[in-house]
């Protein structure tokens, strides 16, 4: 990237040329990456328990199972708190928005209510849900996930709930098949949904939406400005064309509001999403995440022991080691979670760099009395060790899961 940028520069003045060279060499084009930890989510009830409690159809116990492709019959699946709350909100028929972080299972927060609704009402009675994605890649990914739930263990053609993707790369024969046999769930994007409402040849799909219950808008934060206005009007036109004034609109999103308390942010999200949905949305309809530490809390006096741990350099090699590691516990406490002032709610900590005067290395040096360079190196070494532990356990949720944000 530096060579690319320098290819546009021809500086004749020697002093300016040297100044630019030194500035580029200091890393001006690529500042230090920011470290962010993914904390654990508050657990909810299991699928089996919700079936027992009468809140899910009994077949959900067979559909929503883990590792069905590895273990005959799969393993029981438990929900996070926010997924359970989404299911309960969906049963009210009111709109809702899920604003949770990466790896929180946002898609299950609408797939579970949709599948449960179809099971309760019966399959093959028209399109019950339209799920709109901003990218075809997301629709393709969701189709693969639905196959895991609805085909694995049942067999193609025998799935209890039907689904199909309607994107621009479908052939004529595939579109005719959708017209002749409309699925319970359609995966599409907002451009193709516009075509469905306007193209005469797609009229059978519009007729099949007369019993539409759910419209899901994935990645709400991508719909801004003119595109946001287009989608807002599309939602209203779909509601009118299908003749379903009580259409339940669902949204998922990353953070859509900053600043203020968590309650302030929920109110702002509700206002924006309500304008997009064309339906009133209260703050209770904005479902956020509840976090909890994935490691044990730090002891009251940890400075000397943590300094000794850094000097010894004994990095964890197993999950058990990782959970007990004092430096890992310090890192989660300082870079993973923070408490909201006034409410005490656990929130994701602001991403921070490892180096620099405001970096985590400098903070660790302040709390242990060790050189900042040694502390930064220890943090990097720990993260590499944690990544190796994660690589040995693919598919599992492990403590100290981290992301690096690099800006150029």
RODREN-126886 format. One record per residue (C-alpha): residue number from 1; x, y, z. Coordinates in pm, 1 decimal. Layout:
<rs>
k/c1/c2/c3
NUM/X/Y/Z
...
</rs>
This chain:
<rs>
k/c1/c2/c3
1/0.0/0.0/0.0
2/287.0/235.5/76.4
3/441.9/166.5/-263.9
4/106.2/240.0/-426.4
5/75.4/575.1/-247.5
6/435.0/673.5/-316.9
7/378.7/601.4/-684.1
8/173.4/921.1/-701.0
9/433.6/1136.1/-524.6
10/724.7/1314.5/-687.8
11/868.7/1558.3/-435.0
12/1158.1/1767.4/-562.1
13/1227.8/1962.3/-243.6
14/1473.1/1751.6/-41.7
15/1343.3/1864.4/297.7
16/980.2/1797.1/210.1
17/1078.4/1461.8/57.2
18/1258.9/1357.9/375.7
19/972.9/1475.7/594.2
20/719.9/1269.4/395.6
21/951.7/966.6/402.3
22/985.7/985.4/780.1
23/611.4/1035.7/824.8
24/529.0/732.0/613.3
25/795.7/526.5/791.6
26/640.0/612.2/1127.6
27/318.6/433.4/1026.4
28/100.7/730.7/934.8
29/-83.5/522.4/673.9
30/-159.1/234.9/908.7
31/-206.2/318.7/1276.3
32/-192.2/44.2/1537.1
33/-486.0/-196.7/1518.7
34/-755.7/-172.7/1782.8
35/-820.9/-475.8/2001.0
36/-1176.6/-577.5/2088.0
37/-1282.3/-881.1/2289.3
38/-1607.0/-1071.7/2234.3
39/-1759.0/-1135.1/2576.4
40/-2003.2/-1411.9/2663.9
41/-2378.1/-1364.2/2634.0
42/-2629.9/-1421.0/2911.6
43/-2789.9/-1762.8/2852.6
44/-3161.0/-1819.2/2803.9
45/-3371.6/-2132.0/2806.3
46/-3308.4/-2431.0/2584.8
47/-3524.7/-2514.3/2283.1
48/-3641.5/-2830.1/2461.6
49/-3742.9/-2632.3/2770.4
50/-3941.2/-2380.1/2565.2
51/-4122.7/-2668.8/2397.5
52/-4199.3/-2815.0/2740.6
53/-4321.9/-2472.5/2853.6
54/-4562.0/-2462.0/2558.5
55/-4395.9/-2165.1/2384.8
56/-4261.4/-2358.8/2085.4
57/-4412.2/-2627.5/1863.9
58/-4291.1/-2977.7/1949.7
59/-4116.4/-3026.7/1613.4
60/-3878.4/-2743.1/1701.9
61/-3696.3/-2995.0/1923.5
62/-3601.2/-3190.8/1610.0
63/-3532.6/-2892.4/1385.2
64/-3316.1/-2676.8/1608.5
65/-3037.6/-2911.6/1712.1
66/-2661.6/-2869.4/1707.3
67/-2423.3/-3089.8/1507.7
68/-2697.0/-3275.9/1321.7
69/-2448.4/-3345.1/1043.3
70/-2204.2/-3505.3/1289.6
71/-2419.9/-3677.4/1550.5
72/-2738.6/-3872.5/1465.2
73/-3027.6/-3663.0/1592.7
74/-2791.7/-3379.9/1691.7
75/-2748.2/-3225.1/2035.2
76/-2985.5/-3003.4/2235.6
77/-2960.7/-2633.3/2158.6
78/-2979.6/-2353.5/2411.6
79/-3064.0/-1993.2/2335.5
80/-2904.0/-1673.3/2450.0
81/-3118.5/-1440.2/2658.6
82/-3170.9/-1199.8/2367.9
83/-3280.4/-1482.4/2135.0
84/-3537.4/-1597.5/2387.7
85/-3665.7/-1241.0/2430.2
86/-3697.3/-1206.7/2051.7
87/-3907.6/-1524.3/2039.8
88/-4137.3/-1394.7/2313.2
89/-4170.4/-1056.5/2140.6
90/-4249.5/-1224.8/1809.5
91/-4545.3/-1405.0/1964.6
92/-4705.4/-1066.1/2040.9
93/-4716.6/-973.9/1670.5
94/-4542.1/-642.4/1740.9
95/-4233.3/-524.9/1548.1
96/-3892.2/-560.0/1705.6
97/-3524.6/-492.8/1639.6
98/-3232.7/-696.9/1764.3
99/-2916.2/-491.6/1818.8
100/-2645.5/-731.8/1930.9
101/-2282.9/-788.5/1845.0
102/-2093.2/-1029.0/1623.8
103/-2143.9/-1397.2/1698.5
104/-2468.7/-1337.9/1888.0
105/-2688.5/-1551.0/1661.3
106/-2903.9/-1267.3/1529.4
107/-3047.1/-1478.6/1247.3
108/-3192.6/-1731.0/1490.1
109/-3386.2/-1446.6/1654.8
110/-3614.8/-1434.6/1351.0
111/-3571.7/-1782.8/1198.6
112/-3701.8/-1950.9/1514.6
113/-4023.6/-1741.1/1536.1
114/-4087.1/-1780.5/1162.3
115/-4043.5/-2158.1/1164.4
116/-4251.0/-2189.8/1479.9
117/-4530.9/-1984.5/1319.3
118/-4533.1/-2198.6/1004.1
119/-4538.5/-2518.3/1210.3
120/-4836.3/-2386.2/1408.1
121/-5031.2/-2273.7/1098.0
122/-4923.9/-2548.6/858.6
123/-4685.4/-2544.1/563.6
124/-4779.6/-2486.2/200.4
125/-5031.8/-2209.0/268.1
126/-4850.9/-1927.0/92.5
127/-4549.0/-1713.1/169.6
128/-4538.1/-1647.7/544.3
129/-4206.0/-1465.1/566.1
130/-3986.4/-1250.8/341.1
131/-3629.8/-1198.6/461.4
132/-3444.8/-911.2/295.0
133/-3065.2/-898.5/294.7
134/-2846.9/-611.2/170.6
135/-2613.9/-856.3/-10.1
136/-2671.2/-1177.1/-203.4
137/-2381.9/-1334.2/-13.6
138/-2581.8/-1298.2/309.1
139/-2887.6/-1456.4/147.0
140/-2673.3/-1746.6/25.7
141/-2527.8/-1792.2/372.7
142/-2873.7/-1792.1/530.3
143/-2996.1/-2047.3/277.0
144/-2713.3/-2276.8/384.6
145/-2806.2/-2227.2/751.8
146/-3171.3/-2307.3/681.1
147/-3069.7/-2625.8/502.9
148/-2885.9/-2729.1/817.5
149/-3198.7/-2677.2/1027.9
150/-3474.3/-2786.7/789.7
151/-3316.4/-3047.6/561.6
152/-3048.3/-3220.8/767.5
153/-3221.8/-3504.7/945.4
154/-3532.4/-3474.0/728.4
155/-3404.9/-3501.7/371.9
156/-3450.1/-3270.8/74.8
157/-3815.4/-3246.4/-21.8
158/-3927.3/-3361.2/322.1
159/-3840.9/-3049.2/519.8
160/-4119.8/-2940.5/756.6
161/-4093.4/-2576.9/639.0
162/-4014.0/-2480.0/279.6
163/-3781.1/-2198.7/179.5
164/-3623.9/-2060.2/-135.4
165/-3383.3/-1788.8/-243.4
166/-3506.1/-1526.5/-493.4
167/-3206.6/-1333.1/-624.1
168/-3102.7/-1202.5/-963.2
169/-2901.3/-1512.9/-1054.5
170/-3204.4/-1745.4/-1059.6
171/-3283.4/-1904.2/-1394.2
172/-3622.0/-1893.5/-1563.6
173/-3705.2/-2250.8/-1461.9
174/-3627.4/-2176.2/-1098.1
175/-3849.6/-1868.3/-1100.0
176/-4136.6/-2064.3/-1255.0
177/-4098.4/-2328.0/-984.8
178/-4135.0/-2054.8/-721.9
179/-4447.7/-1923.6/-894.5
180/-4601.2/-2272.1/-911.6
181/-4506.7/-2371.5/-556.8
182/-4449.1/-2061.8/-339.6
183/-4234.6/-2145.8/-36.0
184/-4312.7/-2060.0/323.5
185/-3999.3/-1840.8/342.2
186/-3840.0/-1627.5/68.4
187/-3480.5/-1502.3/100.0
188/-3412.7/-1201.3/-120.4
189/-3274.8/-847.0/-139.1
190/-3461.9/-519.4/-157.0
191/-3402.8/-475.5/-531.4
192/-3554.1/-815.7/-611.0
193/-3841.4/-750.5/-371.0
194/-3910.4/-435.8/-571.7
195/-3920.1/-648.0/-888.0
196/-4161.6/-894.5/-727.8
197/-4402.8/-608.7/-661.2
198/-4373.0/-457.3/-1009.9
199/-4313.9/-737.8/-1262.2
200/-4633.3/-894.1/-1402.2
201/-4470.6/-1237.6/-1424.6
202/-4409.3/-1232.6/-1047.8
203/-4774.9/-1167.4/-968.4
204/-4822.4/-1526.2/-838.8
205/-4573.1/-1453.1/-561.7
206/-4758.9/-1138.2/-458.6
207/-5083.1/-1337.3/-448.9
208/-4906.7/-1598.4/-234.9
209/-4819.9/-1324.1/16.0
210/-5180.7/-1264.9/119.4
211/-5106.2/-1457.0/438.6
212/-4766.7/-1291.1/493.2
213/-4680.6/-1254.7/862.3
214/-4311.1/-1157.0/880.7
215/-4093.2/-911.1/690.9
216/-3734.2/-921.0/811.6
217/-3480.6/-650.2/726.5
218/-3134.1/-778.1/804.4
219/-2850.3/-531.1/872.3
220/-3078.2/-230.6/926.9
221/-2785.9/6.7/972.6
222/-2700.8/-26.2/600.9
223/-3024.5/148.1/497.9
224/-2945.3/518.2/516.8
225/-3017.3/829.3/316.1
226/-3186.6/776.8/-17.0
227/-3151.8/398.5/3.8
228/-3315.0/405.5/345.7
229/-3605.7/607.9/204.9
230/-3641.9/358.2/-81.5
231/-3659.0/66.0/160.8
232/-3904.2/248.1/390.5
233/-4140.4/305.0/98.9
234/-4090.8/-54.0/-16.8
235/-4203.8/-180.7/323.9
236/-4523.4/24.9/295.7
237/-4590.4/-89.8/-61.3
238/-4542.2/-454.8/33.4
239/-4785.7/-414.4/321.9
240/-5042.5/-264.9/83.7
241/-4981.8/-507.7/-204.2
242/-5010.1/-813.1/19.8
243/-5310.8/-666.6/200.1
244/-5163.5/-732.1/545.0
245/-5186.3/-412.7/754.9
246/-5070.8/-610.8/1057.0
247/-4746.6/-724.4/892.9
248/-4484.7/-786.0/1161.4
249/-4158.6/-616.2/1063.0
250/-3837.0/-736.9/1222.9
251/-3492.1/-582.6/1201.3
252/-3142.7/-686.6/1301.0
253/-2854.4/-449.5/1329.5
254/-2521.1/-368.1/1475.2
255/-2508.9/-55.1/1689.3
256/-2738.0/213.9/1543.3
257/-2698.0/479.0/1811.7
258/-2412.1/609.3/2024.2
259/-2392.7/819.0/2338.4
260/-2626.1/847.7/2635.6
261/-2747.9/556.2/2844.3
262/-2854.5/219.9/2706.9
263/-3218.1/329.2/2749.7
264/-3150.4/648.5/2550.1
265/-2998.7/441.1/2270.1
266/-3294.7/203.2/2265.8
267/-3535.7/495.7/2229.7
268/-3338.0/641.2/1939.7
269/-3319.0/304.5/1764.1
270/-3694.7/259.6/1814.8
271/-3761.4/597.7/1655.5
272/-3541.4/533.0/1350.4
273/-3665.6/176.5/1299.8
274/-4028.8/281.6/1348.0
275/-3991.7/536.1/1066.3
276/-3839.1/268.4/844.1
277/-4103.0/8.1/932.4
278/-4397.2/244.8/896.4
279/-4525.8/111.8/1228.6
280/-4484.0/241.0/1583.8
281/-4202.8/75.8/1775.2
282/-4151.9/126.0/2147.3
283/-3820.2/97.9/2330.1
284/-3923.6/-242.3/2466.0
285/-3917.8/-365.7/2107.4
286/-3543.8/-295.9/2082.7
287/-3370.0/-604.5/2218.5
288/-3005.9/-567.6/2308.6
289/-2750.8/-806.8/2444.6
290/-2685.4/-900.8/2805.1
291/-2320.7/-972.2/2864.3
292/-2129.4/-1158.6/3129.1
293/-1759.7/-1232.0/3182.6
294/-1625.9/-1552.4/3033.8
295/-1340.8/-1568.1/3284.8
296/-1315.5/-1545.2/3662.7
297/-1296.5/-1192.5/3809.2
298/-963.6/-1045.2/3906.9
299/-861.3/-1084.2/4272.8
300/-852.8/-770.6/4486.2
301/-471.6/-758.5/4490.8
302/-331.6/-886.0/4163.8
303/-40.9/-653.2/4080.2
304/256.6/-859.3/4208.6
305/112.4/-1190.5/4085.5
306/37.5/-1043.9/3743.1
307/389.2/-897.7/3717.9
308/531.4/-1239.8/3802.6
309/306.9/-1403.4/3539.9
310/437.2/-1162.2/3273.3
311/802.3/-1214.5/3370.3
312/763.8/-1592.5/3360.2
313/589.3/-1580.2/3022.2
314/391.2/-1899.8/3081.7
315/117.6/-1869.1/2817.9
316/-190.7/-2094.1/2829.1
317/-193.0/-2402.7/2607.2
318/-540.3/-2541.8/2687.9
319/-888.9/-2409.2/2758.5
320/-840.1/-2482.5/3129.1
321/-513.5/-2285.7/3128.8
322/-679.6/-1999.2/2943.4
323/-965.5/-1972.2/3193.1
324/-723.7/-1961.0/3486.7
325/-463.2/-1730.6/3331.3
326/-427.7/-1407.9/3530.1
327/-323.4/-1197.1/3230.5
328/-623.1/-1324.9/3031.6
329/-853.4/-1228.4/3320.2
330/-693.6/-883.1/3336.6
331/-734.2/-836.1/2962.1
332/-1103.4/-927.0/2966.4
333/-1161.7/-693.2/3259.9
334/-985.1/-401.4/3094.6
335/-1053.4/-456.6/2723.0
336/-1364.9/-674.1/2716.4
337/-1624.4/-524.9/2947.3
338/-1714.3/-202.0/3122.5
339/-2005.6/-106.3/3345.2
340/-2250.2/161.0/3240.9
341/-2255.2/449.2/3482.4
342/-2584.2/471.6/3669.9
343/-2723.6/131.7/3568.8
344/-2428.8/-99.1/3629.3
345/-2507.0/-287.0/3306.6
346/-2214.7/-468.7/3147.8
347/-2128.6/-321.2/2808.0
348/-1863.7/-395.0/2549.6
349/-1551.6/-194.8/2623.5
350/-1428.6/61.0/2372.1
351/-1168.5/-95.9/2136.5
352/-814.3/7.0/2227.6
353/-472.4/-26.7/2073.4
354/-203.4/-231.9/2244.6
355/76.9/21.7/2197.9
356/85.5/396.4/2249.6
357/40.1/619.4/2555.1
358/-330.2/527.5/2582.7
359/-281.4/163.4/2485.8
360/-333.3/-148.3/2690.9
361/41.1/-203.3/2725.8
362/81.4/132.4/2898.3
363/-212.8/56.1/3129.4
364/-72.2/-285.0/3218.8
365/267.4/-124.2/3287.5
366/101.1/125.0/3522.2
367/-68.1/-155.7/3718.1
368/232.0/-389.2/3739.3
369/536.0/-157.2/3739.8
370/690.3/-337.2/3441.1
371/821.0/-166.8/3123.1
372/543.9/-85.4/2873.3
373/725.9/-269.5/2595.0
374/735.3/-589.8/2799.6
375/364.0/-552.3/2878.4
376/265.8/-495.9/2513.8
377/470.9/-798.6/2412.9
378/305.4/-1013.2/2680.3
379/-41.2/-914.1/2556.8
380/46.9/-1001.5/2195.8
381/197.3/-1333.9/2304.4
382/-116.1/-1416.3/2503.7
383/-342.5/-1337.4/2208.5
384/-140.2/-1563.8/1980.9
385/-166.8/-1841.8/2239.2
386/-543.2/-1787.0/2269.7
387/-576.2/-1804.9/1890.8
388/-391.8/-2138.6/1888.4
389/-624.5/-2275.6/2156.8
390/-924.5/-2159.1/1951.0
391/-783.4/-2323.0/1636.3
392/-768.6/-2655.1/1822.3
393/-1140.9/-2627.9/1911.1
394/-1322.4/-2510.1/1595.2
395/-1687.8/-2420.2/1634.9
396/-1671.0/-2373.6/2012.9
397/-1728.5/-2048.2/2199.7
398/-1407.0/-1991.8/2388.9
399/-1295.8/-1726.6/2636.2
400/-1078.8/-1439.9/2513.7
401/-1221.9/-1445.5/2161.7
402/-1085.1/-1127.9/2003.5
403/-1093.9/-916.5/1692.1
404/-842.3/-669.6/1554.3
405/-971.6/-362.3/1369.8
406/-711.8/-226.6/1128.2
407/-774.2/109.0/960.5
408/-567.9/236.5/669.2
</rs>
